[in-house]
């Protein structure tokens, strides 16, 4: 016999809506009532009919999250923030990783749409240079929220920091430490996030009337330690004079600093370095790495909040919101010169 919420409500002499809220852990149900409902449901072996709920509400209560990398401090913090907010609801999360591959990202989008997820949260892969798959999400009326890596041509909900302003602040800090020949290990050319960080670097040079030197700009096709090492070796072997360096991520900064240490270049006295992301290792290495903190946990919370708002107000899907979060320049030993 398939028992229903109504059967439980009648047995406990409470309303069907109270039973539903208790099973979903809503805060407006008293702990005593909640315990009574949960104990009774467990005793009779009650299991909610997900298929019936979908037919009634057209909601699967599933969220898909696609990360470019799993082993990435920012994305781990974003995921924690999403889960923190999700724990107060009856949504379930499907976690996927694109490995920064365009093809894998497209495949995951198709899989999530086939599952009729209610929302897809994604930081786009570094390789992604076409966006029809994201437009398909929007056509399906699935709520799409982009965070961190994004593109301007997709009009959808976004949660970001002001990357251009943050990069300006990082470069300005080096200038205030006396640096005049500042290199930039920038990201690839497609992601708006990467573009904004590079433009912030250029803005700071222009503001302080420091000549822009194209040869001091190296593109990082991957956000890895190896890429930071490769580019720093190129700088040194070409005998390009730099006294400061800003990088698109902390991993790249770590690779660059490793090469500088091997070549006995003093940090920050000869070359001062600032990263981006405030990974956990940045405070543990020597010298500790100056960096931009992106507030990942809050980013995750805001991603889920924006999704919930879009569920309640369909106009947000037609007129999407961009949530701008605070960031912080964390000054440490890699850039702080003694005066």
N, C-alpha and C positions, 0 to 999 in steps of 0.2 A: 504493500500500500504506500503510495506517494503522499506524504504529509505536506501540508502547505503552511505558509505563515499564518493563515486564518485559523488553521487547526491549533497551532501553538497559542495564538491569541485567545481562543475560546477556552483552552485548557487552563491558561494562567489568568484568565479574566482581565485581560488588558487589550489595548487596541492593536490592530494589525500593524499600524505605522510605528508603534512603540517597539514591537517585536523586530521589525525591519531595521529600525535605528539601533537597537541593542546589538543585533548581529553585525552591524556595520561599525560598531564602536563609536557612535555619535556621542559628542560631549553633553548634549542636552538630555541624556537619559541617566538617571541616577545609578550609582555603582550597585546598589542593592537590586534594582530592577534588571540591570544588565547581567548581573551574576545569575539571577533567577532564570532569565531567558537562556543564557549560555549553558547553564547546568541542565536545563530541561532538554534543550536541543541536542546536547551530547548524549543524554540518557536515552532518547528515542532514536538516536542515529540520524538526525535531520541533516540533509545536505541541500543547500540552495540550488535551484535549477537555473544554471547560468544561461542555458538556451532560452528558457522562458523569459528570463529577465531581458535578454537581448531583443527578443521579439516584441516585448512590451516597450522598451526604452530606446531600442536601436543603438545601445551602448554596450561595448564588450568589456568595458572597465580595464582595458589593456593600454599601456603606453609603451612605445618603442623608443629607445635611446641608442643613438649611433655615435660612438666616439672614434676619433681618428687613431687613438692609441689607448690601450688599457694602462700601460705602465707610464703614466703621465700624472704628475702631482696635481696640476690644475684640474684635469678631468676627474681624478679621484675625488677631489673636494667638491666639484660640481655634482657628481653622482651622490655624494653624501647629503648635499643640500636638497636634491630632488627627493631622495628617500626619506629625509626628515619630514618634508611636507606631505609626501605620499602616505606616510605611516598614519596620518590623521584621516585617511580616506579608505575606500575599499578598492582602490586601483591596484593593479599589479604591473610590474615592470619587466620588459623584455630588453636585455642588454646585448648589443651587437657592436662589433669593432670593424672598421673599414681598413685598418692598417694603412691609412692614407692612400688607399687605392680607389680610383674613380669607379672601376668595374665592380669591385666588391661593394662599394657604397650603393651603386644602382641595384645590385642584387638584393641587398638588405632592404632597400626601400620597397622593392617588389614583394618581398616576403612579408613585410609588415602590412602592406596594403591588402594582401591576400588574407591576412588574419583579421582584417577590419579593425585595426587598432584605432582608438579614439584620438590619439595624438602621437606625433613623431618629433622628438627633440634631437637636434643634430648639430655638431660642429663639422663643417664640410672638410673633406680630405684635401690634402695638399695637391693631389693630382687632378682634382675635379676642375674641369674647364668648360663643361656644358651642364645645363641645368634643367633639361626637360623632365628629369625624374622628380625634381622638386616641384615643378609645375603640376605634375601628375598627382602629387600629394594634395595640392590645393584644389585641383579639379574634383578630387574624391570627397571633398569637404572634411578631410582629416585635418585636425589642427596642427600646423607646422610652426615650430619655434626653433630659430637658429640661435646659437650662442658661440662666443669666441670667434672662430673662423666663419666668415659670412661673405656674401656678395650683395652689392647694392641693387642689382637688376631683379632680384627676387623680392617682391613686396610682401613681406610676412612679418610676424612677430619676431623680435630679436631681443637678446639680453647681452649687453656689451659693456666694456669700459671705453673711455675715450682714448683709444690707442695712440692717436696722433698727439694728443696733449701729453700722454704718459711718456712717449718717446722724446718729445720736446724737453720734458723735465729731466729725463735721464741724460740727454746730451748737454743741456744747460748746466747740470751739475758738474760734468767733466770740464766744461769751459770755466766755471767758477773755481775749479781746482787748478786752473792754469793751463789746461790742454788747448792747443791751437791746431793740431793736426790729428783730427779724430777719424778713425776708420769706422766703417759700418758693415757688419755682416748681416745683411738683410735677408728676408724670406723671399719665396718665389713670387712671380709677377702677377698672379691671378687673384689670390685671396685679398679681399678688401682690408682685412686685418693687417696683412703684410704690407700692403700699400700705405696704409695709414701710419704704421710705425716708421717706415722709411721717410714719409713726408714730414713727420714730426722731427726727425733728425735734420732734414734739410731746412725746415723752418727755424730751428735753433741756430744753425750756421748763419742763415741770412739775417736773423734778428741781431746777432752779435757781430755781423760783418766779417765773418770768417769765410775765406774763399772755399767754394765747393770743388773738391778734387775727385773726379770720376774714378781714378785709378785706386782710390781708397775704399771703393764700394765693391764688395764681393757678395755674390748671390749664393745662398744656401738652399740647395734643392731638397735637403732633408734636415729635420730638426734633431741632429745627433751630435754626440761628442766627436765622432770621426770627422764630421763636416767642419766643425770648429777647428780641429787640428789641421785639416787640409788647407783651409783658408789662411790660417795664421802662418803655416809653413810657406805658402805662396807670398804673403806679405814680406816675410823675412828674407826669402831667397831672391826676391826682386829688389831688395834693399829699399823698400818704400818706407819713408819716415813717418811713423805715427807716434803720438804720445798719449792717445786715448782710444778706446774702442767701445762701441755700443753694439749689442747683439740682439737678434730677434727672439732668442730664448736662452734660458740658463744653461741648457746642455751644450749649446754652441759656445757659450762663454767659458764653460768648464774645459772644453777641448782646446780652446785658444790659450787659456791660462796654463794648461798642462805643457803645451809646446814652449811657452815663454819661460816656464820654470826649467825645462830641460836645456834651453839655450841660455840660461842664467840671466834673463832679462828681469829686472826688478819690477815687481808689482806692489804698489802703484807708482813708485818713484819715476820709473822710465815709461811705463805704459799703464794707465789706469783703465779699469774695465768695469762696465755695467751690463748686467744681464736683463732678463725679462721673465717673470713668472713666480719668483720666490719659491723655488723648489726646496724641499726639506734639507738637502745637502748644502745649500748655499751658506748656511750659518755654521757649518761644520768643517768646511775646507779651510786651508790656510794659504793666503789670506782669505777671510770670509768674503763672499761675493755681494756687492751692491746690486740691487735688482728692483724691479717693479712688482709689487704685490697686487694681484688681480681680484682678490676677494672671491675665490672660487666657491666656497660654501654658500655665500649670499647669492652668487650667480645661479647656483642650482635651485635655491629656494625661489628666486624670482622667476626662473623658467617655469616651474610648476605653478606658481601663482598666476602667471600670465596665461597659461593653459586653462586654468580654472575660470579665469575671467572671460576667456574666449568661449568656454562652454556655456557660460551664463548669458553672454552678450554676443550674438552672432555678428553684430556690426563690427566687432574687433577683427574678424577675419577679412572683412571688406576694407576696413581702415586700420591696418595693423599698427601695433605699438612698438616703439623701441625703448627699452628700459636701459638707462645709462647708470652704471654703478660707480661708486667711489673707488679710487685706487690709491696706492701709497708708494712713494719712492723710499726704499729701505737702504740707507747709506751704511756701508760696512768697509772693511779694510781694503778691498780691491780698488777703491777709488778715492779714499780719503787721505789726501796727502798732508803731511805735517807742515805747518807754517811757522 
